[in-house]
């Protein structure tokens, strides 16, 4: 099973993040057929902001995007798992936790 992190922003938006080699991939959790966006770890906060609808011009929302990206990077760096995209059509059960690793 591939390791992926589910991130939920304060606005309720949920995205999946995983690694493929040295790149991070992310897509909206509710759009399994959507082409994932890929980036280096340094740029992950921008992808997180775009996919969750957080405004990087707003200091609090920018800080949230950075926090979410940092959490994903940390979890994916410390959790072993195979690489590759998440299984299509797979939906996560609802959770109150902001961060989850699969």
N, CA, C and O atoms as a printed pandas DataFrame, in Angstrom:
     atom_number atom_name residue_name chain_id  residue_number  x_coord  y_coord  z_coord
0              1         N          UNK        A               1    0.840   -1.187    0.000
1              2        CA          UNK        A               1    0.000    0.000    0.000
2              3         C          UNK        A               1    0.881    1.244    0.000
3              4         O          UNK        A               1    1.899    1.290    0.690
4              5         N          UNK        A               2    0.493    2.236   -0.763
5              6        CA          UNK        A               2    1.230    3.483   -0.885
6              7         C          UNK        A               2    0.937    4.393    0.300
7              8         O          UNK        A               2   -0.188    4.443    0.798
8              9         N          UNK        A               3    1.959    5.109    0.741
9             10        CA          UNK        A               3    1.775    6.068    1.815
10            11         C          UNK        A               3    1.292    7.376    1.231
11            12         O          UNK        A               3    1.877    7.903    0.284
12            13         N          UNK        A               4    0.234    7.888    1.795
13            14        CA          UNK        A               4   -0.290    9.180    1.392
14            15         C          UNK        A               4   -0.777    9.886    2.640
15            16         O          UNK        A               4   -1.104    9.246    3.639
16            17         N          UNK        A               5   -0.823   11.185    2.582
17            18        CA          UNK        A               5   -1.292   11.992    3.697
18            19         C          UNK        A               5   -2.531   12.731    3.239
19            20         O          UNK        A               5   -2.542   13.325    2.161
20            21         N          UNK        A               6   -3.566   12.700    4.045
21            22        CA          UNK        A               6   -4.772   13.465    3.786
22            23         C          UNK        A               6   -4.699   14.737    4.620
23            24         O          UNK        A               6   -4.555   14.679    5.841
24            25         N          UNK        A               7   -4.797   15.872    3.963
25            26        CA          UNK        A               7   -4.767   17.160    4.650
26            27         C          UNK        A               7   -6.133   17.810    4.539
27            28         O          UNK        A               7   -6.763   17.788    3.482
28            29         N          UNK        A               8   -6.584   18.391    5.650
29            30        CA          UNK        A               8   -7.853   19.117    5.641
30            31         C          UNK        A               8   -7.578   20.546    6.095
31            32         O          UNK        A               8   -7.078   20.773    7.196
32            33         N          UNK        A               9   -7.907   21.496    5.241
33            34        CA          UNK        A               9   -7.719   22.904    5.573
34            35         C          UNK        A               9   -8.858   23.388    6.463
35            36         O          UNK        A               9   -9.881   22.717    6.595
36            37         N          UNK        A              10   -8.673   24.547    7.066
37            38        CA          UNK        A              10   -9.694   25.100    7.959
38            39         C          UNK        A              10  -11.000   25.408    7.233
39            40         O          UNK        A              10  -12.050   25.494    7.869
40            41         N          UNK        A              11  -10.952   25.574    5.920
41            42        CA          UNK        A              11  -12.161   25.831    5.137
42            43         C          UNK        A              11  -12.884   24.537    4.740
43            44         O          UNK        A              11  -13.895   24.580    4.040
44            45         N          UNK        A              12  -12.360   23.382    5.193
45            46        CA          UNK        A              12  -12.993   22.094    4.915
46            47         C          UNK        A              12  -12.458   21.384    3.684
47            48         O          UNK        A              12  -12.780   20.217    3.463
48            49         N          UNK        A              13  -11.657   22.054    2.887
49            50        CA          UNK        A              13  -11.097   21.426    1.687
50            51         C          UNK        A              13  -10.139   20.307    2.091
51            52         O          UNK        A              13   -9.367   20.447    3.039
52            53         N          UNK        A              14  -10.202   19.196    1.357
53            54        CA          UNK        A              14   -9.391   18.029    1.672
54            55         C          UNK        A              14   -8.572   17.640    0.450
55            56         O          UNK        A              14   -9.102   17.535   -0.656
56            57         N          UNK        A              15   -7.262   17.424    0.660
57            58        CA          UNK        A              15   -6.389   17.009   -0.437
58            59         C          UNK        A              15   -5.549   15.816   -0.007
59            60         O          UNK        A              15   -5.340   15.577    1.182
60            61         N          UNK        A              16   -5.076   15.080   -0.992
61            62        CA          UNK        A              16   -4.173   13.952   -0.766
62            63         C          UNK        A              16   -2.791   14.338   -1.259
63            64         O          UNK        A              16   -2.650   14.954   -2.316
64            65         N          UNK        A              17   -1.775   13.977   -0.493
65            66        CA          UNK        A              17   -0.389   14.255   -0.870
66            67         C          UNK        A              17    0.389   12.951   -0.760
67            68         O          UNK        A              17    0.222   12.210    0.209
68            69         N          UNK        A              18    1.243   12.664   -1.747
69            70        CA          UNK        A              18    2.101   11.487   -1.726
70            71         C          UNK        A              18    3.394   11.834   -2.438
71            72         O          UNK        A              18    3.519   12.902   -3.038
72            73         N          UNK        A              19    4.353   10.925   -2.369
73            74        CA          UNK        A              19    5.646   11.141   -3.018
74            75         C          UNK        A              19    5.827   10.190   -4.181
75            76         O          UNK        A              19    5.384    9.042   -4.145
76            77         N          UNK        A              20    6.481   10.684   -5.203
77            78        CA          UNK        A              20    6.955    9.876   -6.326
78            79         C          UNK        A              20    8.410   10.275   -6.534
79            80         O          UNK        A              20    8.709   11.331   -7.092
80            81         N          UNK        A              21    9.309    9.406   -6.074
81            82        CA          UNK        A              21   10.742    9.702   -6.126
82            83         C          UNK        A              21   11.017   10.951   -5.284
83            84         O          UNK        A              21   10.697   10.978   -4.096
84            85         N          UNK        A              22   11.609   11.985   -5.895
85            86        CA          UNK        A              22   11.939   13.210   -5.169
86            87         C          UNK        A              22   10.860   14.282   -5.275
87            88         O          UNK        A              22   11.038   15.390   -4.769
88            89         N          UNK        A              23    9.752   13.967   -5.922
89            90        CA          UNK        A              23    8.677   14.939   -6.105
90            91         C          UNK        A              23    7.507   14.639   -5.188
91            92         O          UNK        A              23    7.265   13.491   -4.815
92            93         N          UNK        A              24    6.789   15.688   -4.835
93            94        CA          UNK        A              24    5.536   15.540   -4.102
94            95         C          UNK        A              24    4.405   15.700   -5.088
95            96         O          UNK        A              24    4.484   16.517   -6.006
96            97         N          UNK        A              25    3.351   14.926   -4.905
97            98        CA          UNK        A              25    2.167   14.980   -5.761
98            99         C          UNK        A              25    0.966   15.271   -4.876
99           100         O          UNK        A              25    0.899   14.819   -3.733
100          101         N          UNK        A              26    0.028   16.022   -5.407
101          102        CA          UNK        A              26   -1.171   16.353   -4.637
102          103         C          UNK        A              26   -2.350   16.527   -5.583
103          104         O          UNK        A              26   -2.206   16.938   -6.734
104          105         N          UNK        A              27   -3.529   16.193   -5.044
105          106        CA          UNK        A              27   -4.772   16.409   -5.781
106          107         C          UNK        A              27   -5.905   16.516   -4.773
107          108         O          UNK        A              27   -5.754   16.139   -3.611
108          109         N          UNK        A              28   -7.025   17.027   -5.220
109          110        CA          UNK        A              28   -8.204   17.121   -4.358
110          111         C          UNK        A              28   -8.682   15.713   -4.023
111          112         O          UNK        A              28   -8.715   14.838   -4.888
112          113         N          UNK        A              29   -9.043   15.503   -2.788
113          114        CA          UNK        A              29   -9.456   14.168   -2.342
114          115         C          UNK        A              29  -10.731   13.706   -3.044
115          116         O          UNK        A              29  -10.910   12.512   -3.281
116          117         N          UNK        A              30  -11.606   14.631   -3.373
117          118        CA          UNK        A              30  -12.889   14.248   -3.977
118          119         C          UNK        A              30  -12.811   14.121   -5.498
119          120         O          UNK        A              30  -13.830   13.914   -6.157
120          121         N          UNK        A              31  -11.612   14.242   -6.055
121          122        CA          UNK        A              31  -11.456   14.180   -7.516
122          123         C          UNK        A              31  -10.405   13.134   -7.896
123          124         O          UNK        A              31   -9.314   13.496   -8.335
124          125         N          UNK        A              32  -10.717   11.841   -7.734
125          126        CA          UNK        A              32   -9.718   10.801   -7.975
126          127         C          UNK        A              32   -9.209   10.727   -9.413
127          128         O          UNK        A              32   -8.126   10.192   -9.648
128          129         N          UNK        A              33   -9.950   11.241  -10.361
129          130        CA          UNK        A              33   -9.515   11.189  -11.761
130          131         C          UNK        A              33   -8.768   12.457  -12.177
131          132         O          UNK        A              33   -8.285   12.561  -13.305
132          133         N          UNK        A              34   -8.680   13.406  -11.268
133          134        CA          UNK        A              34   -7.974   14.655  -11.549
134          135         C          UNK        A              34   -6.473   14.398  -11.659
135          136         O          UNK        A              34   -5.910   13.635  -10.874
136          137         N          UNK        A              35   -5.838   15.028  -12.622
137          138        CA          UNK        A              35   -4.389   14.903  -12.789
138          139         C          UNK        A              35   -3.714   15.546  -11.571
139          140         O          UNK        A              35   -3.989   16.705  -11.260
140          141         N          UNK        A              36   -2.842   14.816  -10.884
141          142        CA          UNK        A              36   -2.179   15.409   -9.712
142          143         C          UNK        A              36   -1.191   16.492  -10.127
143          144         O          UNK        A              36   -0.632   16.462  -11.224
144          145         N          UNK        A              37   -0.990   17.442   -9.233
145          146        CA          UNK        A              37    0.030   18.456   -9.431
146          147         C          UNK        A              37    1.304   17.953   -8.763
147          148         O          UNK        A              37    1.243   17.352   -7.690
148          149         N          UNK        A              38    2.438   18.189   -9.375
149          150        CA          UNK        A              38    3.708   17.733   -8.822
150          151         C          UNK        A              38    4.629   18.926   -8.587
151          152         O          UNK        A              38    4.568   19.934   -9.290
152          153         N          UNK        A              39    5.485   18.779   -7.574
153          154        CA          UNK        A              39    6.415   19.861   -7.251
154          155         C          UNK        A              39    7.525   19.315   -6.362
155          156         O          UNK        A              39    7.444   18.198   -5.851
156          157         N          UNK        A              40    8.544   20.115   -6.192
157          158        CA          UNK        A              40    9.575   19.834   -5.199
158          159         C          UNK        A              40    9.020   20.227   -3.840
159          160         O          UNK        A              40    8.074   21.010   -3.756
160          161         N          UNK        A              41    9.598   19.692   -2.786
161          162        CA          UNK        A              41    9.115   19.980   -1.442
162          163         C          UNK        A              41    9.068   21.458   -1.119
163          164         O          UNK        A              41    8.185   21.907   -0.389
164          165         N          UNK        A              42    9.997   22.210   -1.649
165          166        CA          UNK        A              42   10.072   23.643   -1.399
166          167         C          UNK        A              42    8.811   24.372   -1.849
167          168         O          UNK        A              42    8.435   25.381   -1.252
168          169         N          UNK        A              43    8.156   23.872   -2.894
169          170        CA          UNK        A              43    6.980   24.529   -3.460
170          171         C          UNK        A              43    5.656   23.898   -3.032
171          172         O          UNK        A              43    4.596   24.323   -3.492
172          173         N          UNK        A              44    5.702   22.899   -2.166
173          174        CA          UNK        A              44    4.480   22.182   -1.810
174          175         C          UNK        A              44    3.426   23.098   -1.192
175          176         O          UNK        A              44    2.234   22.903   -1.428
176          177         N          UNK        A              45    3.837   24.088   -0.410
177          178        CA          UNK        A              45    2.857   24.983    0.218
178          179         C          UNK        A              45    2.022   25.717   -0.832
179          180         O          UNK        A              45    0.848   26.003   -0.593
180          181         N          UNK        A              46    2.608   26.025   -1.988
181          182        CA          UNK        A              46    1.857   26.713   -3.039
182          183         C          UNK        A              46    0.781   25.803   -3.635
183          184         O          UNK        A              46   -0.340   26.239   -3.899
184          185         N          UNK        A              47    1.136   24.541   -3.839
185          186        CA          UNK        A              47    0.171   23.559   -4.358
186          187         C          UNK        A              47   -0.938   23.340   -3.330
187          188         O          UNK        A              47   -2.117   23.288   -3.682
188          189         N          UNK        A              48   -0.557   23.213   -2.062
189          190        CA          UNK        A              48   -1.547   23.040   -0.992
190          191         C          UNK        A              48   -2.506   24.218   -0.991
191          192         O          UNK        A              48   -3.720   24.024   -0.927
192          193         N          UNK        A              49   -1.981   25.437   -1.060
193          194        CA          UNK        A              49   -2.835   26.631   -1.061
194          195         C          UNK        A              49   -3.781   26.628   -2.256
195          196         O          UNK        A              49   -4.972   26.904   -2.111
196          197         N          UNK        A              50   -3.253   26.318   -3.434
197          198        CA          UNK        A              50   -4.090   26.320   -4.637
198          199         C          UNK        A              50   -5.208   25.283   -4.549
199          200         O          UNK        A              50   -6.362   25.595   -4.843
200          201         N          UNK        A              51   -4.880   24.063   -4.151
201          202        CA          UNK        A              51   -5.873   22.991   -4.123
202          203         C          UNK        A              51   -6.901   23.152   -3.011
203          204         O          UNK        A              51   -8.030   22.681   -3.143
204          205         N          UNK        A              52   -6.527   23.809   -1.918
205          206        CA          UNK        A              52   -7.461   23.991   -0.798
206          207         C          UNK        A              52   -8.178   25.335   -0.839
207          208         O          UNK        A              52   -9.098   25.577   -0.058
208          209         N          UNK        A              53   -7.754   26.211   -1.754
209          210        CA          UNK        A              53   -8.402   27.517   -1.847
210          211         C          UNK        A              53   -7.912   28.514   -0.806
211          212         O          UNK        A              53   -8.589   29.507   -0.541
212          213         N          UNK        A              54   -6.745   28.268   -0.210
213          214        CA          UNK        A              54   -6.181   29.213    0.749
214          215         C          UNK        A              54   -5.489   30.346   -0.006
215          216         O          UNK        A              54   -4.832   30.117   -1.021
216          217         N          UNK        A              55   -5.641   31.550    0.493
217          218        CA          UNK        A              55   -5.096   32.754   -0.139
218          219         C          UNK        A              55   -3.721   33.059    0.442
219          220         O          UNK        A              55   -3.611   33.386    1.624
220          221         N          UNK        A              56   -2.672   32.958   -0.372
221          222        CA          UNK        A              56   -1.315   33.214    0.108
222          223         C          UNK        A              56   -1.062   34.687    0.390
223          224         O          UNK        A              56   -0.047   35.025    0.999
224          225         N          UNK        A              57   -1.950   35.567   -0.031
225          226        CA          UNK        A              57   -1.825   36.993    0.285
226          227         C          UNK        A              57   -2.307   37.288    1.703
227          228         O          UNK        A              57   -1.969   38.325    2.273
228          229         N          UNK        A              58   -3.096   36.379    2.271
229          230        CA          UNK        A              58   -3.579   36.511    3.650
230          231         C          UNK        A              58   -2.577   35.812    4.570
231          232         O          UNK        A              58   -2.280   34.632    4.386
232          233         N          UNK        A              59   -2.059   36.540    5.555
233          234        CA          UNK        A              59   -0.991   36.016    6.414
234          235         C          UNK        A              59   -1.418   34.729    7.126
235          236         O          UNK        A              59   -0.652   33.767    7.163
236          237         N          UNK        A              60   -2.617   34.700    7.685
237          238        CA          UNK        A              60   -3.078   33.515    8.417
238          239         C          UNK        A              60   -3.261   32.320    7.483
239          240         O          UNK        A              60   -2.896   31.198    7.833
240          241         N          UNK        A              61   -3.820   32.553    6.308
241          242        CA          UNK        A              61   -4.030   31.461    5.367
242          243         C          UNK        A              61   -2.707   30.978    4.785
243          244         O          UNK        A              61   -2.540   29.780    4.557
244          245         N          UNK        A              62   -1.771   31.879    4.543
245          246        CA          UNK        A              62   -0.444   31.482    4.067
246          247         C          UNK        A              62    0.259   30.632    5.117
247          248         O          UNK        A              62    0.890   29.627    4.789
248          249         N          UNK        A              63    0.149   31.033    6.378
249          250        CA          UNK        A              63    0.753   30.256    7.473
250          251         C          UNK        A              63    0.130   28.865    7.551
251          252         O          UNK        A              63    0.828   27.884    7.809
252          253         N          UNK        A              64   -1.174   28.777    7.332
253          254        CA          UNK        A              64   -1.848   27.473    7.346
254          255         C          UNK        A              64   -1.344   26.595    6.200
255          256         O          UNK        A              64   -1.095   25.406    6.398
256          257         N          UNK        A              65   -1.191   27.168    5.007
257          258        CA          UNK        A              65   -0.687   26.395    3.863
258          259         C          UNK        A              65    0.720   25.877    4.148
259          260         O          UNK        A              65    1.039   24.732    3.826
260          261         N          UNK        A              66    1.546   26.705    4.742
261          262        CA          UNK        A              66    2.913   26.285    5.086
262          263         C          UNK        A              66    2.882   25.183    6.139
263          264         O          UNK        A              66    3.627   24.208    6.035
264          265         N          UNK        A              67    2.032   25.326    7.147
265          266        CA          UNK        A              67    1.917   24.309    8.201
266          267         C          UNK        A              67    1.445   22.970    7.623
267          268         O          UNK        A              67    1.983   21.918    7.969
268          269         N          UNK        A              68    0.453   23.013    6.754
269          270        CA          UNK        A              68   -0.056   21.781    6.143
270          271         C          UNK        A              68    1.027   21.108    5.285
271          272         O          UNK        A              68    1.212   19.893    5.352
272          273         N          UNK        A              69    1.730   21.898    4.491
273          274        CA          UNK        A              69    2.792   21.355    3.637
274          275         C          UNK        A              69    3.918   20.771    4.482
275          276         O          UNK        A              69    4.422   19.689    4.179
276          277         N          UNK        A              70    4.315   21.473    5.533
277          278        CA          UNK        A              70    5.365   20.964    6.422
278          279         C          UNK        A              70    4.962   19.641    7.062
279          280         O          UNK        A              70    5.768   18.717    7.171
280          281         N          UNK        A              71    3.705   19.566    7.481
281          282        CA          UNK        A              71    3.217   18.327    8.097
282          283         C          UNK        A              71    3.278   17.170    7.089
283          284         O          UNK        A              71    3.728   16.075    7.427
284          285         N          UNK        A              72    2.829   17.412    5.865
285          286        CA          UNK        A              72    2.853   16.362    4.835
286          287         C          UNK        A              72    4.280   15.912    4.558
287          288         O          UNK        A              72    4.546   14.713    4.470
288          289         N          UNK        A              73    5.195   16.860    4.422
289          290        CA          UNK        A              73    6.592   16.515    4.153
290          291         C          UNK        A              73    7.176   15.678    5.280
291          292         O          UNK        A              73    7.871   14.692    5.035
292          293         N          UNK        A              74    6.895   16.072    6.502
293          294        CA          UNK        A              74    7.422   15.333    7.653
294          295         C          UNK        A              74    6.866   13.912    7.682
295          296         O          UNK        A              74    7.617   12.952    7.853
296          297         N          UNK        A              75    5.553   13.778    7.516
297          298        CA          UNK        A              75    4.922   12.448    7.571
298          299         C          UNK        A              75    5.397   11.559    6.427
299          300         O          UNK        A              75    5.612   10.364    6.629
300          301         N          UNK        A              76    5.561   12.104    5.265
301          302        CA          UNK        A              76    5.993   11.295    4.127
302          303         C          UNK        A              76    7.478   10.968    4.192
303          304         O          UNK        A              76    7.919    9.986    3.595
304          305         N          UNK        A              77    8.240   11.759    4.893
305          306        CA          UNK        A              77    9.669   11.483    5.055
306          307         C          UNK        A              77    9.923   10.417    6.103
307          308         O          UNK        A              77   10.935    9.718    6.040
308          309         N          UNK        A              78    9.008   10.279    7.079
309          310        CA          UNK        A              78    9.229    9.346    8.182
310          311         C          UNK        A              78    8.393    8.084    8.101
311          312         O          UNK        A              78    8.582    7.169    8.904
312          313         N          UNK        A              79    7.468    8.013    7.147
313          314        CA          UNK        A              79    6.606    6.847    7.019
314          315         C          UNK        A              79    6.991    6.066    5.777
315          316         O          UNK        A              79    6.867    6.586    4.668
316          317         N          UNK        A              80    7.461    4.813    5.933
317          318        CA          UNK        A              80    7.828    4.040    4.748
318          319         C          UNK        A              80    6.590    3.642    3.950
319          320         O          UNK        A              80    5.510    3.456    4.510
320          321         N          UNK        A              81    6.762    3.514    2.643
321          322        CA          UNK        A              81    5.654    3.076    1.794
322          323         C          UNK        A              81    6.078    3.118    0.342
323          324         O          UNK        A              81    7.087    3.737    0.004
324          325         N          UNK        A              82    5.325    2.471   -0.510
325          326        CA          UNK        A              82    5.679    2.468   -1.916
326          327         C          UNK        A              82    5.254    3.780   -2.546
327          328         O          UNK        A              82    4.428    4.503   -1.990
328          329         N          UNK        A              83    5.809    4.084   -3.690
329          330        CA          UNK        A              83    5.462    5.324   -4.370
330          331         C          UNK        A              83    4.392    5.058   -5.399
331          332         O          UNK        A              83    4.121    3.910   -5.750
332          333         N          UNK        A              84    3.787    6.123   -5.879
333          334        CA          UNK        A              84    2.754    6.020   -6.899
334          335         C          UNK        A              84    1.491    6.700   -6.444
335          336         O          UNK        A              84    1.336    6.992   -5.258
336          337         N          UNK        A              85    0.579    6.959   -7.370
337          338        CA          UNK        A              85   -0.647    7.670   -7.027
338          339         C          UNK        A              85   -1.586    6.806   -6.193
339          340         O          UNK        A              85   -1.487    5.580   -6.228
340          341         N          UNK        A              86   -2.506    7.434   -5.436
341          342        CA          UNK        A              86   -3.485    6.677   -4.664
342          343         C          UNK        A              86   -4.411    5.897   -5.591
343          344         O          UNK        A              86   -4.584    6.255   -6.756
344          345         N          UNK        A              87   -4.995    4.847   -5.073
345          346        CA          UNK        A              87   -5.928    4.037   -5.853
346          347         C          UNK        A              87   -7.109    4.897   -6.287
347          348         O          UNK        A              87   -7.653    5.658   -5.487
348          349         N          UNK        A              88   -7.503    4.778   -7.546
349          350        CA          UNK        A              88   -8.615    5.562   -8.067
350          351         C          UNK        A              88   -9.909    5.196   -7.379
351          352         O          UNK        A              88  -10.178    4.032   -7.083
352          353         N          UNK        A              89  -10.712    6.231   -7.129
353          354        CA          UNK        A              89  -12.029    6.006   -6.558
354          355         C          UNK        A              89  -12.020    5.740   -5.071
355          356         O          UNK        A              89  -13.084    5.565   -4.476
356          357         N          UNK        A              90  -10.884    5.706   -4.466
357          358        CA          UNK        A              90  -10.806    5.422   -3.037
358          359         C          UNK        A              90  -11.200    6.678   -2.270
359          360         O          UNK        A              90  -10.679    7.760   -2.542
360          361         N          UNK        A              91  -12.101    6.544   -1.326
361          362        CA          UNK        A              91  -12.547    7.683   -0.546
362          363         C          UNK        A              91  -12.237    7.431    0.913
363          364         O          UNK        A              91  -12.431    6.326    1.420
364          365         N          UNK        A              92  -11.757    8.454    1.580
365          366        CA          UNK        A              92  -11.429    8.327    2.989
366          367         C          UNK        A              92  -12.688    8.491    3.821
367          368         O          UNK        A              92  -13.559    9.285    3.466
368          369         N          UNK        A              93  -12.804    7.748    4.931
369          370        CA          UNK        A              93  -13.944    7.955    5.812
370          371         C          UNK        A              93  -13.813    9.327    6.480
371          372         O          UNK        A              93  -12.697    9.814    6.661
372          373         N          UNK        A              94  -14.926    9.953    6.846
373          374        CA          UNK        A              94  -14.859   11.256    7.499
374          375         C          UNK        A              94  -14.052   11.163    8.795
375          376         O          UNK        A              94  -14.064   10.144    9.485
376          377         N          UNK        A              95  -13.366   12.233    9.097
377          378        CA          UNK        A              95  -12.573   12.272   10.317
378          379         C          UNK        A              95  -12.540   13.682   10.860
379          380         O          UNK        A              95  -12.677   14.647   10.108
380          381         N          UNK        A              96  -12.358   13.807   12.170
381          382        CA          UNK        A              96  -12.212   15.123   12.771
382          383         C          UNK        A              96  -10.755   15.550   12.789
383          384         O          UNK        A              96  -10.449   16.720   13.019
384          385         N          UNK        A              97   -9.859   14.605   12.548
385          386        CA          UNK        A              97   -8.436   14.918   12.537
386          387         C          UNK        A              97   -8.100   15.753   11.311
387          388         O          UNK        A              97   -8.658   15.547   10.233
388          389         N          UNK        A              98   -7.191   16.688   11.483
389          390        CA          UNK        A              98   -6.761   17.514   10.363
390          391         C          UNK        A              98   -5.786   16.785    9.474
391          392         O          UNK        A              98   -5.769   17.002    8.262
392          393         N          UNK        A              99   -4.969   15.917   10.058
393          394        CA          UNK        A              99   -3.949   15.212    9.311
394          395         C          UNK        A              99   -4.124   13.718    9.495
395          396         O          UNK        A              99   -4.405   13.247   10.597
396          397         N          UNK        A             100   -3.959   12.978    8.416
397          398        CA          UNK        A             100   -3.995   11.518    8.501
398          399         C          UNK        A             100   -2.998   10.942    7.545
399          400         O          UNK        A             100   -2.775   11.496    6.468
400          401         N          UNK        A             101   -2.394    9.841    7.916
401          402        CA          UNK        A             101   -1.483    9.133    7.034
402          403         C          UNK        A             101   -2.074    7.767    6.751
403          404         O          UNK        A             101   -2.586    7.093    7.645
404          405         N          UNK        A             102   -1.994    7.374    5.493
405          406        CA          UNK        A             102   -2.504    6.052    5.117
406          407         C          UNK        A             102   -1.357    5.178    4.748
407          408         O          UNK        A             102   -1.555    4.015    4.397
